[in-house]
């Protein structure tokens, strides 16, 4: 009973944190600059115009006069999720999970006799969190996500300093599915956004070879989630066994003796089922102003070679928002049954159980959230006068997400119960250990000057995963990934350039049954979240990004 009351709240909040983790890797640098996308983001030593604000602000010093940059970016996320039954599948002796089993109510057995095979729970459309509406909005099937950007820079005549600002999206991603989708137990709708709406910046030319720069970003951050909840746990399987085996003889013959001996657990109108739906939860948190800064250095000793380095600071935030829970009938009936028995009431009083589980619960939630710091360094080298190669290495401090701690505006009975089971739980707080790692990765880009006006580009960036093998899940539909980019740049005149790019990111992941404590682990210790306990899980993620930019000098 303790665990059941905790789960709807704790699990959905855990999912909210994980959604940030997922898209921090999936969407990082996909919607900032399309030339960089086509070069595998290996542009620290060769930053693209005003987008140097993000990639290396030292390169702003290369801009002369007044320049503007407008870009339009479209992104589509194709995420497939598959679930299948391994040999020996069961949860506390039960295997009749309707998600993977064709058996109907006419089959009077606890074991499935006809499995469905592979079950698909694919993402169906792109979703976005709209700050004004305070809700997630579905864009509709087949409609891509749009991320327009705009920037302006100015270098006074004779000055060594260039000043600039830009509006762009370092991170924007989201997905959704219709009711009944098997993937909805780890997010029916998910959205994560970080939008930099103002970024005062400067680049300063120290001498002919060396430039330095800095940018100060003011950003909006939001995390939002709507998810169905279920908990195929061994303890809930035991409660089903109690209801179907022990309680069956007493259902029609209840008296005070059986109430006392059985703690009222047989007085329920609906019994617990490890494969049943436990409810639904909506969570959304945001912060309107999240400051950060970027520091950059650019060294260009020759025309053929340059070296760049940038540090993008972390952004520590206090996200605040609301949660709303719709509780299913079964857990409500269980607590109601306990309270119908004198011994059940005594047990509930000793353990601090609530007197009832309401149909809906709502309140305020907040958390300390850190957008991770990033370091990147790279070189540009002209192999031939018309052929340039860029190579970068980078590191992102995802280890800052070792755990998330959520705090509530009131004492929550579920947490008062759960603190008996875990040192990470208090009366008004819940800490969730994630154990993420800080990976190094690299990228390479090639640019070929076909003519004085036309440049062709290609890039490749393998993205190392920050997610430990025992924490993979369908909310994070990515483990290791590969980003491919192609593009071209065309100079219309001495002052105007247009770039076209396409990027393609892919990731395939297999999560064998019982291998992840955030997806499919069985046993009594999967206390928070394993909606696909005992099942094999596969994810196949593809992200396609198209973009156009228009740069001109005035």
Order of alpha helices (4+ residues) and beta strands (2+ residues): alpha-alpha-alpha-beta-beta-beta-beta-beta-beta-beta-beta-beta-alpha-alpha-beta-beta-beta-alpha-alpha-beta-beta-beta-beta-alpha-beta-beta-beta-beta-beta-beta
